[in-house]
Amino acid sequence: MPPRGYVCEVTLTASPRVGVIVVAAGSGTRLGQDAPKAFVGIGGHTILRHALRGVFAAPEAQVVVVAPAGREGEALTDAREAAGARAELVSVVTGGATRQASVAAGLAALWPAVQVVLVHDAARALTPPAVFERVVDAVDRTGWGVVPALPVIDTIKRVDGDRIVEAVDRSQLAAAQTPQGFRRDVLETSYAIAAEEFTDDAALVAAAGHRVAIVEGDVHAFKITTPADLERARSLAAPIPAVPAAASGSALPRVGVGTDVHAFGGDGALWLAGIEWAGEPALSGHSDGDAVAHAIVDALLSAAGLGDIGTHFGTSRPEFADAHADAFLARTRALLGEAGWTIVNVAVQLQSNRPKFAPRRAEAEAVLSAALGGAPVSVAATTTDGLGFTGAGEGVQAFAVALIQRS
């Protein structure tokens, strides 16, 4: 499994001079959704996917996505789909506890050739490519920090509680957006000496004594923060064209294959195919060693292009240390749903001498199906005529095939 905090690392023969850090690690509590903000859907794709559309439509750049812990695999899938032929420019890192910590993680992942850094909030998902171009051009021309901004058109009042104190001269105000651009050396040194948390990177750079300019922003670069913002984005977002089926099969149902192996010798009871088997020796493993459930997880994630079981349920995730099939499968179903996929059915073959599976087949299939939201699950069990480790009674092996389709 890759080291925590870095999911994808690539090497290029010719590295771009511009790097874009896409900050997508926020929880988005004000949005009122079950998923982190960047993984909430707009028109069949995530907010992050829409944000990356603008990033990759702009001139070539290294792109570092900063994702919440546990969501790195999904972020990498979104980024690679958005990148298309530029997939080698993409990497994903794990965000920190604060926005500044997340940007710092992105900075650390930039390639040495990068000279100009843009920091972009994924929540500004509809930012047009022209804004990226204006920011880079201004950084190159001035050497200053650059912020896209719009004039403030509302009347602004300074208040004290529920009392208006005075009007504010809006001619001196501008509404800052992202991407905000900087020379790399300026941004890195500013981060190195930052002694407090700032609301954006321009404020941090200005506090370090550097000049910051503005360029024209765009009305579509608004930040998705509230449910009303989300509805506005959904009404404005242009559909993302599907990749031709001949190229990726994305318009067609997709199939994934998964397999898992566990040895007998664990502590406690045997859990297999989502149910407990009293009087049988337990399987060893990070969780309960349920090879059937784990093979299903890998098959589903593989079909959706969301990585594998190690990406989402590895040993760095202690909350799954003692989890059973229902927790693994429910979380996997949620991951697919957030990525726009529906489970059609799953078929599993279990190879093991024990336990005797046939008498509880229907029970196991019902439990597994319920954990997947009612998608049909069939389980066939067989021995291997005394051959191999399963035939010797040393452990079990499971193979799963999953069929999914776009929601």
N, C-alpha and C positions, 0 to 999 in steps of 0.2 A: 504494500500500500504506500502511496506517495507520502512524504512527510507532511504533517498537518500544517496547513497554511500555504501549501504550494501544490497545485493539482496538475498543472501542465507546464512543461518546460520545452522549448524548442530552440533550434539553432538555425540561423539564416546565413547565407553566403554574403548578402548585402543588407545590412540593417537600416531601417529608416531613421531619419534625423528627428522625427516627431513621435512623441509617445502620448497616448491618451489613457488616463486613469479613469475608469468608469466606476463610481462609488455606488454600490448596490447592496450595502451591508445593513441598512437601516431596518428597524422593526416595523415602522409605519403604523404605530398604534392608533393614530388619529384617523387612519383610513377605515378602520373598523372591519378589516378582513382577517381571515384565519391565517393567511400566509404572510411572510415578510413582503413589504411593499413591492419590491422589484419583481416578485414572482406572482403578483396578482394579474389576472388576465385582462387584455383589451382586444376584443375581436379575435379570439382564438389563439392569441400569442401573449406572452408576458410583457409587462412594462419594460423589463430589461431588454427583451427581444426588439421591441419598438425603438428603444433608445439606441441600441447597437445598429439599427438600420441606418440612422443618421450618421453614426460614427464611420461606418464602412462605406457610405456614399461620399464621404469627404476624401481629401487626398490621403495617400497611403501613410499609415502610422502603425507603430506597435500599439497594441491594445491590451491593457491589463484590467481585468474585471475584479473588483473587490467584493466578495460574496460573504453572506453570513455563514458561520460555522455549520457544517452539515448540508449546505446547499451548493457546494463547489461543483459537484457533478452536473447539476441542472444548469448552473451558470455557464459551464464549459460547453454544454450542448447548445444552449442558446447562442453563445458567442460563435461557435463553429458554423452553425446554420446561417447566422447573419453574415459571417465573413466570406462564405463561399470559397472562391479561389484564394482568398487571403488567410485561410485558416492557420497557416504557419505563423501568422503575426499575433496570435491570441495566446494569452495565459490567464490563469485565475489564481488569486490568492485569497486567504481568509482574512476577513475584516477584524478590527479591534473593537474595544469597548466604546470608543468615541469616534466621531468622524475624522478627527486629526490622526488618530491611531490607524484608521483604515487607509487614509491617504498615504501615511508613512509606509504602510505595508506595500502599497502600490508603487511608491517611489523606489523601494528596495528591489523591486522586480524589473525595473527598466534596464534595457540593454545599454552597454557603454556608449554606443553611437548616438543615443538620443540626446538632443541638445535643447529642444523645446518641449515643454510638458503642458498638456491640457488636462485639467481636472474637471470632470463632468459628472453631474448627479443623474443617475439613471431615472430618478423621478421626473426629470424634464425630458420625458420620453419622445416628445414630438419636435424636438429642436431640429431645424433644417440644416442640411450640410453646409449651406452658405455661411452660417454663423461660425462654424469651425474654421472655415477658410478665412473669414475676416479676422478672427482672433490670431491665427498663426501669422497672417500677413502683418498685423500690427506689432506683434512681438518681434518679428524679424526686422521691421522698419525702425522701431524705437529702442528695443532692448528692455522696455519696461514690462511690468505686469499688465495684463489686459483683461478687462471684464466686459462682456456684452451687457447692455443695459437698455431700458426703455424709460422715457420720461414718465413721471408720475402725473396722471391726469385727474385723479380724484382730489377733492379739497381735503387737506390734511389738518387735523386739529391736535394740539397738545392738550392732554387731559390730566386731571388729578382725580382718580376714582371715577365717579359718574359726572364730574363737572368739567366743562371745557375751560381751559386756561387761556389759550390764544390760538390764532391761526398760524400755520407754518407756511413759509414761502416755498411753494412747490417748485419754483423755477430753479432752486438749488438742489433738488432731489432727483434721484434716479433709482429705478428698481433693478437691482443686480440679478443677473442670470448666470448660467454656465453654458458652455465650458469657459473656465477662466484659464488664461495661458500665461506662462512664465518661462524665462530662461531656466534651464535645469539647475545651474549653479545657484541662481538666486533663490529658487524654491527650496532646494536642499539645505542651504545655509540658514534660511529663515526657519525652517522646521527644526534645525539643530539647536537654535537658540530660543525657540518659543517657550515661554514660561507660563502661559495660560491657554485656555481654550477659546478659540475664535469661531464666529459664526460662518465664516467662509475663508478660503485661502487668500483672497485679496486682502482681507483685514490682517491676516497673519503676516503677509509679506510687507504690507504698509507699516505694521508695528515694528518690523525689523529695519525700517528706514529706507525702504525701496519705493520708487515711484510706481504708481498704478494709473493706467489710462482706461477710458471706456471706448467701446465701439458700439455700433448699432446692434441691438438685440432683435428679438422677433416675438410677436404675440403668441406664436405657437410653442415657445420655449417656457411656458408656465410650469410651475412645479405642482405635481400631483400630491396633494397633502390630505385633503378631505374627501368624503364621499361625493360631494358636488364636483370637485376637481376630476374625480375618476369618471363620472358621468360625462363631463365635458370632453375629456380625452377620448372616451369611447365614441362620442358623437363626431369627433373630428378626425380620428385616426383612419388613414387610408388602409385598406386591406393589404397585407403583405403577400405579394404574389407567391403562389406555391411553386416550389422547385419542380420542374417537369418530372413526371413519374419515371421516365426512362433514365433520368439521372440519379434519382435517389429513392424512388418509390414512395415519397412522402404523401402522395395523393391516394395511395392504395393502402389496404390493411398491411400490417407488418408482423413478422414472425420473429420470435426470439427463442434461443435455446439456453438452458441453464443446467448445471450439474453440481452435485455436492456429495462429499464423502465424510463420514465421521466414524470413529472407532468406538467400540464399547469400552467402558472403563471410567465413565464419569461418576459424579456423586449424585445421590438422590434417585428420583424416579426416571423412567424412560418416557420421553416425549417424542412422538413421531407422528407426522401427518396431522399435527394440531391437537392431538389428544394424548392423555396420559395412559400408560400401560402398566398397571400394577403388577408387581412381581417380576418384572423384566429388568435386566441390567441397563443402566443409563448410558447414554452416549456422551462422549467428551466433546467440549467445544466452548467457545467464548460465551454463548448463551446456553440454550438447552440442547444443542447438537441436532436439532430437527432437520435432517438432510432434505426431507421432502419440502418443507416450507422454504428452506434456503435455496433450493434449486428453482422453486417457483419465483422467488424474488429475483434471482439472476436472469431468468428467462424474460420476465416482464421488463426489467431495466434494460436488458440487451435489446429487446424489441423497440423500445422507445428511444434508444440512444442516450440513456441517462447514466452510463457508467455501469458499475457492478455493486455487489453487496458490500465489498470493502469500502467503496466510496461513501456509502451512506450509513453503514452499520458496523464499521470496523472497530478494532479494539480501542480506538481513541474515543469511542462513544460509550461511556460507562452505563448510560441509561438503558442500554440493550444487553447488558451483561447477563441478566437472568430472565430476559424476555422470552415469551413463547411465540408461536406462529401468529396468533391474532395481532400482536403488536407489530411484527415484521410486515405482515401482509397488508394491514390497514395503512401503515405508513407508506408502503410501496404504491398502493392504490392511490393515495393522496398525491404522491409525487407525479404519477402518470396523469392524474386529473388536472393538476396545475400546469402540466406541459401540453394539455389539450388532447389526451388520449383516453380511450375507453377500453376496458378489458372485454374481449369477446368470449374467450374460453381458454382453459389451461388443461393440458394432459400431462400426467406424470407416470413414470415407471419406477417402481421401487425394487431394488435388488437386495434381498436379505433372507437369511434362513429363519430369522425370528424378529419380531413376534409373528404369530399366525395372523395374517392381515385380513383375510376374506371375511371372517365374521363381523368385523367392524368397519368394513369398507364404506358402507353408506354413511355411517356416523362421521368418519373422517372427511369424506367428500363434502358433507353438509357443513362441517365446521370451517373447512378451507374456503368453500364458496361464500359463506356468510362474511368471512374476513375480507373477501374481495368484493363486497357489495352485491353479492348475488350472482356474480359471473360463474358459469358452470365450471366445475373442476372434476376431472375424472382421474382416478388413481388405479393403476394396474400393478400388481405385485408378483414377483417371480423369484425363484432361487436360481443359482447358477450351477446346479448339478455338482456341488462340492468343489467347484473351481474358484481360484482366486481368494482374496481376503474375505469376500462375502460368503463364499462357499465354506470357508474355514470357520465362519462364525466370529470373525474378528471385528466386523463393523457392517455398515450399510452404505449403499450408494443409491442416489436418485438422479433421474434425468427428467427434465421438464421442457415442454414446448408450449409457448404462449402465443396467442393471436390477439392483436390489438387493432383498433381503428381510430381515426380522428373523431373527436367528440362533435 
